[in-house]
Amino acid sequence: MLIADICGFTSRFDKMTGLGAEGAEIISREVSCTLSRVVKAGDLFGGFPVSFAGDAVTLVFPDGVEG
């Protein structure tokens, strides 16, 4: 299992709140892009997401990961 969390998300989010809707869109794109890359990387090793929570994703690797 892998739990990936975006470091510095809370402070980045706080800064973006001052931009209103534009800030929300920026944060949404950043989180989506970042977590999508984690999921794609996990897929290369046989993992798949089982949960998303804010700025974090949990991946499970049923067959383990060698390396």
C-alpha positions in Angstrom: 0.0 0.0 0.0 1.1 3.6 -0.7 -0.4 6.7 0.7 0.7 9.8 -1.2 0.0 13.3 0.1 0.9 16.7 -1.5 3.4 18.5 0.7 2.6 22.1 1.4 -0.9 21.8 0.2 -2.6 23.6 3.1 -0.3 26.7 2.8 -0.8 26.7 -1.0 -4.5 26.4 -0.5 -4.6 29.3 2.0 -2.7 31.5 -0.5 -5.1 30.7 -3.3 -8.3 31.5 -1.3 -7.6 35.2 -1.8 -8.0 34.7 -5.6 -11.6 33.5 -5.2 -12.9 31.3 -8.1 -9.7 31.6 -10.0 -7.7 30.3 -7.0 -10.1 27.4 -6.6 -9.6 26.5 -10.2 -5.8 26.6 -9.9 -5.9 24.4 -6.8 -8.3 22.0 -8.5 -6.1 21.6 -11.5 -2.9 21.2 -9.4 -4.4 18.5 -7.2 -5.9 16.6 -10.2 -2.7 16.7 -12.2 -0.5 15.7 -9.3 -2.7 12.8 -8.1 -3.3 11.6 -11.7 0.5 11.3 -12.1 0.8 9.3 -8.9 -2.0 6.9 -10.0 -0.4 6.5 -13.4 3.0 5.7 -11.8 1.3 3.2 -9.5 -0.4 1.5 -12.4 3.0 0.8 -13.9 3.7 -1.4 -10.9 0.3 -3.1 -10.7 -1.2 -0.7 -8.2 -4.6 0.9 -8.2 -6.3 3.7 -6.2 -8.7 2.7 -3.4 -9.4 6.2 -2.0 -8.9 9.9 -2.6 -9.1 12.3 0.3 -8.5 16.0 -0.4 -4.8 16.2 -1.5 -4.0 12.5 -0.9 -4.5 9.2 -2.6 -4.1 5.6 -1.3 -2.9 3.0 -3.7 -3.0 -0.8 -3.2 -0.5 -3.2 -4.9 -2.2 -6.6 -4.6 0.9 -8.5 -5.9 3.4 -6.4 -4.0 6.2 -4.4 -5.7 9.7 -5.6 -6.4 12.6 -3.3 -6.7 
